[in-house]
């Protein structure tokens, strides 16, 4: 039996746009976005017969993004995504659904003599803001926000003890366990998180700032005393709970992944002991790319439903 076409969509990727908003006061605001468009609808013939009669060229989709950027301040990737999706549904009646994915690379104002500059900026962070808008004809748009590559590190108050293969765990003897317990270690991760908005009219910028602040505050703790991290899983869940609390009722659930970024004590190198290679070394570490741990979870205000 021949295979049947069951799913299909097409669009344009890597549409890069820089929008500069110029206020009369002389203050400028910049937003650098990378956009992906994906359209679903009544154009199966292009796959089954080769007909392009209902195909909206991906070049046209790219042009649409640029022209819409001229008429909107692009104040948040979520709002801009809503505008793009709405345009495709209103302009082409055979398009059933539009999925718009956006990444924003943040620019920060340069400070000169303690004052933020009106029109000079620097990229001083590794993070990328994320948004996705899925708008199906006849329904309200579903909006997702997110942050990628938010790198954090703390140099103490993280431990890893009583896991399987050690005393006090569920199974104290495990011949495959070679890792020793650690009472105090470096803890670093590159946070990736997405959250679903309960409303397509939420204050997206405020929610983004609140989620990011909740993650950083919870991870770091008190600026002097810090906060213990008995497990990376517990810290991850506390971060999500705090984000939900600060953004209630605008976010209904939040998902997060925290891959370990390992910094190993130099004393674990298989080299002869010298000044910085002693068992009690606490000041010199070397980063490794992998293998590394990977942890994910979701926290919800209520039952999680599928998009």
C-alpha positions as CSV (number, residue, x, y, z in Angstrom):
1,X,0.0,0.0,0.0
2,X,1.3,3.4,-0.9
3,X,2.0,6.0,1.8
4,X,-0.6,8.7,2.3
5,X,0.2,12.3,3.1
6,X,-0.9,12.8,6.7
7,X,0.8,16.0,7.8
8,X,2.3,18.9,5.9
9,X,3.4,22.5,6.5
10,X,6.1,24.9,5.1
11,X,7.6,28.3,5.8
12,X,10.7,30.3,6.1
13,X,13.5,30.1,8.7
14,X,16.3,32.4,9.8
15,X,14.4,35.7,9.0
16,X,16.7,38.1,10.8
17,X,15.4,41.6,11.5
18,X,16.7,44.6,13.6
19,X,14.0,47.1,14.6
20,X,15.1,50.5,15.8
21,X,12.4,52.6,17.6
22,X,13.4,56.3,17.7
23,X,11.7,58.5,20.2
24,X,11.5,62.3,19.7
25,X,13.6,62.8,22.9
26,X,16.5,61.2,21.1
27,X,16.3,57.9,23.0
28,X,16.4,54.8,20.8
29,X,15.3,51.3,21.5
30,X,16.5,48.2,19.5
31,X,15.1,44.7,19.0
32,X,17.0,42.0,17.1
33,X,14.8,39.1,16.2
34,X,15.1,35.8,14.3
35,X,11.8,34.6,12.9
36,X,10.5,31.3,11.6
37,X,7.1,31.1,9.8
38,X,5.2,27.9,9.3
39,X,1.9,27.6,7.5
40,X,-0.7,24.9,7.6
41,X,-3.7,24.8,5.2
42,X,-5.4,23.6,2.0
43,X,-2.3,23.2,-0.2
44,X,-1.8,19.4,-0.1
45,X,-1.8,19.4,-3.9
46,X,1.8,20.8,-3.8
47,X,2.9,17.5,-2.2
48,X,0.6,15.1,-4.1
49,X,0.5,16.6,-7.6
50,X,3.3,19.3,-7.7
51,X,0.8,22.1,-8.0
52,X,1.9,25.5,-6.5
53,X,-1.5,27.2,-7.1
54,X,-2.0,27.8,-3.4
55,X,1.6,28.1,-2.3
56,X,2.6,31.4,-0.7
57,X,6.3,31.7,-1.6
58,X,8.6,31.6,1.4
59,X,10.2,34.7,0.0
60,X,6.7,36.3,0.3
61,X,6.6,35.2,3.9
62,X,10.0,36.8,4.5
63,X,8.9,40.0,2.9
64,X,5.8,40.0,5.1
65,X,7.9,39.8,8.3
66,X,10.0,42.8,7.2
67,X,7.0,44.9,6.1
68,X,5.1,44.2,9.3
69,X,8.2,45.1,11.3
70,X,8.0,48.6,9.7
71,X,4.4,49.2,11.1
72,X,4.9,47.8,14.6
73,X,7.4,48.7,17.4
74,X,8.2,44.9,17.9
75,X,8.0,45.7,21.6
76,X,7.9,42.0,22.5
77,X,8.5,38.9,20.3
78,X,5.1,37.5,21.5
79,X,3.1,40.6,20.2
80,X,5.0,40.6,17.0
81,X,4.4,36.9,16.5
82,X,0.6,37.5,17.0
83,X,0.7,40.3,14.3
84,X,2.4,38.0,11.8
85,X,0.1,35.0,12.4
86,X,-3.0,37.2,12.2
87,X,-1.8,38.6,8.9
88,X,-1.5,35.2,7.2
89,X,-4.9,34.1,8.4
90,X,-6.6,37.3,7.2
91,X,-4.8,37.6,3.9
92,X,-5.0,33.9,2.7
93,X,-8.4,32.2,3.4
94,X,-7.0,28.8,2.6
95,X,-4.4,29.0,5.4
96,X,-5.8,27.1,8.4
97,X,-3.1,27.7,11.0
98,X,0.1,29.8,11.4
99,X,2.9,29.0,13.7
100,X,5.4,31.8,14.3
101,X,8.6,31.2,16.3
102,X,10.8,34.0,17.3
103,X,14.1,34.4,19.1
104,X,15.3,37.8,20.5
105,X,19.0,38.6,21.1
106,X,19.0,41.2,23.9
107,X,20.9,44.4,23.7
108,X,21.7,46.4,26.8
109,X,22.4,50.1,27.0
110,X,26.0,51.2,27.5
111,X,26.6,53.2,30.6
112,X,28.8,56.3,30.3
113,X,29.7,58.2,33.5
114,X,27.0,56.3,35.4
115,X,24.2,57.2,32.9
116,X,22.6,54.9,30.3
117,X,23.3,56.0,26.8
118,X,20.4,57.0,24.5
119,X,21.6,55.2,21.4
120,X,24.6,53.0,22.2
121,X,24.3,49.3,23.1
122,X,26.3,46.2,24.0
123,X,25.5,42.5,24.0
124,X,26.5,41.6,27.5
125,X,24.6,38.3,28.0
126,X,24.4,34.9,26.5
127,X,20.7,34.4,26.9
128,X,18.1,34.4,24.1
129,X,14.4,35.2,24.6
130,X,12.0,32.9,22.9
131,X,8.4,33.1,21.8
132,X,6.0,31.0,19.8
133,X,2.5,31.9,18.6
134,X,0.1,29.3,17.2
135,X,-3.0,30.8,15.7
136,X,-5.6,28.5,14.2
137,X,-8.5,30.0,12.3
138,X,-11.6,30.6,14.4
139,X,-9.6,30.2,17.7
140,X,-7.7,32.5,20.0
141,X,-3.9,32.4,19.5
142,X,-1.9,30.3,21.9
143,X,1.2,32.0,23.1
144,X,4.4,30.6,24.6
145,X,7.3,32.5,26.1
146,X,10.7,31.3,27.0
147,X,14.4,31.9,27.7
148,X,17.3,29.9,26.3
149,X,21.0,29.7,27.4
150,X,20.6,31.6,30.7
151,X,23.9,30.6,32.2
152,X,24.2,30.6,36.0
153,X,26.9,29.6,38.5
154,X,27.4,29.4,42.2
155,X,30.6,28.4,43.8
156,X,29.3,26.9,47.1
157,X,26.2,25.6,48.9
158,X,25.6,22.8,46.4
159,X,25.9,19.2,47.5
160,X,25.2,15.7,46.1
161,X,24.9,13.1,48.8
162,X,22.9,9.9,49.7
163,X,22.3,8.9,46.1
164,X,22.0,5.2,45.0
165,X,25.1,3.3,45.8
166,X,25.7,5.2,49.1
167,X,24.6,4.9,52.7
168,X,21.2,6.3,53.3
169,X,19.9,5.8,49.8
170,X,17.2,3.4,48.6
171,X,19.9,0.9,47.5
172,X,23.1,1.3,49.3
173,X,25.1,-1.2,47.3
174,X,25.4,-0.7,43.5
175,X,28.4,-2.1,41.7
176,X,28.0,0.3,38.9
177,X,28.2,3.4,41.1
178,X,31.7,4.9,41.0
179,X,30.8,8.6,41.9
180,X,31.6,9.7,45.4
181,X,29.5,12.0,47.5
182,X,30.2,15.7,47.5
183,X,29.3,18.0,50.4
184,X,30.2,21.2,48.6
185,X,30.7,21.8,44.8
186,X,30.4,24.3,42.0
187,X,26.9,24.3,40.5
188,X,26.4,25.7,37.0
189,X,23.8,25.2,34.3
190,X,22.4,26.8,31.1
191,X,18.7,27.2,31.8
192,X,16.3,26.6,29.0
193,X,12.6,27.3,29.9
194,X,9.3,27.8,28.1
195,X,6.0,28.8,29.6
196,X,2.4,28.9,28.3
197,X,0.4,32.0,28.8
198,X,-3.1,31.7,30.1
199,X,-4.1,34.7,28.0
200,X,-2.9,36.0,24.6
201,X,-3.2,39.5,26.0
202,X,-0.8,39.1,29.0
203,X,1.9,41.7,29.6
204,X,4.6,39.6,27.9
205,X,7.6,41.8,28.8
206,X,6.7,42.0,32.5
207,X,6.2,38.2,32.6
208,X,9.6,37.6,31.0
209,X,11.3,39.9,33.4
210,X,9.5,38.2,36.4
211,X,10.4,34.7,35.3
212,X,14.0,35.6,34.8
213,X,14.2,37.3,38.1
214,X,12.5,34.4,39.9
215,X,15.0,32.0,38.4
216,X,18.1,34.1,39.4
217,X,16.8,34.9,42.9
218,X,15.8,31.3,43.7
219,X,19.1,29.9,42.3
220,X,21.3,32.3,44.2
221,X,19.4,33.0,47.4
222,X,20.2,35.7,49.9
223,X,23.1,37.9,48.5
224,X,25.2,37.2,51.6
225,X,24.1,33.9,53.0
226,X,23.0,32.2,49.7
227,X,20.7,29.2,49.7
228,X,21.5,25.4,49.9
229,X,21.0,23.2,46.9
230,X,20.7,19.6,48.2
231,X,19.8,18.5,44.7
232,X,19.7,20.1,41.3
233,X,16.2,18.8,40.9
234,X,14.9,20.5,44.0
235,X,16.5,23.8,43.0
236,X,15.0,23.5,39.5
237,X,11.5,22.9,40.9
238,X,11.7,25.8,43.4
239,X,12.7,28.1,40.5
240,X,9.6,27.1,38.5
241,X,7.3,27.5,41.5
242,X,8.6,31.0,42.2
243,X,8.2,32.0,38.6
244,X,4.6,30.8,38.6
245,X,3.8,32.6,41.8
246,X,5.3,35.9,40.5
247,X,3.4,35.7,37.2
248,X,0.1,34.5,38.4
249,X,-2.5,34.3,36.9
250,X,-0.9,35.0,33.5
251,X,1.2,31.8,33.2
252,X,-0.5,28.4,33.4
253,X,2.5,26.1,33.4
254,X,6.3,26.3,32.9
255,X,8.8,23.8,31.7
256,X,12.5,23.8,32.3
257,X,15.7,22.0,31.5
258,X,19.0,22.4,33.4
259,X,21.9,20.6,31.9
260,X,24.9,20.4,34.1
261,X,27.9,22.6,33.2
262,X,30.7,20.7,34.9
263,X,33.7,22.4,36.5
264,X,35.9,19.6,37.9
265,X,38.4,20.1,40.7
266,X,41.9,20.0,39.3
267,X,42.8,17.3,41.9
268,X,40.7,14.8,39.9
269,X,43.2,14.9,37.0
270,X,45.4,11.8,36.7
271,X,48.6,13.8,37.1
272,X,51.3,13.8,39.8
273,X,50.3,15.8,42.8
274,X,51.6,19.4,43.0
275,X,50.5,22.7,44.4
276,X,47.1,22.8,42.7
277,X,46.5,19.0,42.4
278,X,46.0,18.0,46.0
279,X,42.8,16.3,47.3
280,X,41.8,19.5,49.2
281,X,42.0,21.7,46.2
282,X,39.1,24.3,46.2
283,X,40.3,27.0,44.0
284,X,41.3,25.6,40.6
285,X,38.8,23.8,38.3
286,X,38.7,22.8,34.7
287,X,35.5,22.7,32.5
288,X,34.4,19.6,30.6
289,X,31.9,19.5,27.7
290,X,30.4,16.1,28.6
291,X,29.1,13.6,29.4
292,X,26.9,15.7,31.7
293,X,23.7,15.4,33.6
294,X,20.4,16.7,32.2
295,X,17.3,17.4,34.3
296,X,13.8,18.5,33.1
297,X,10.5,19.2,34.8
298,X,7.2,21.1,34.5
299,X,5.3,23.0,37.1
300,X,1.6,23.8,36.6
301,X,-1.1,25.8,38.2
302,X,-3.6,23.1,37.1
303,X,-3.8,20.0,34.9
304,X,-1.5,20.4,31.9
305,X,-3.4,20.1,28.6
306,X,-1.9,19.6,25.1
307,X,-1.4,22.5,22.7
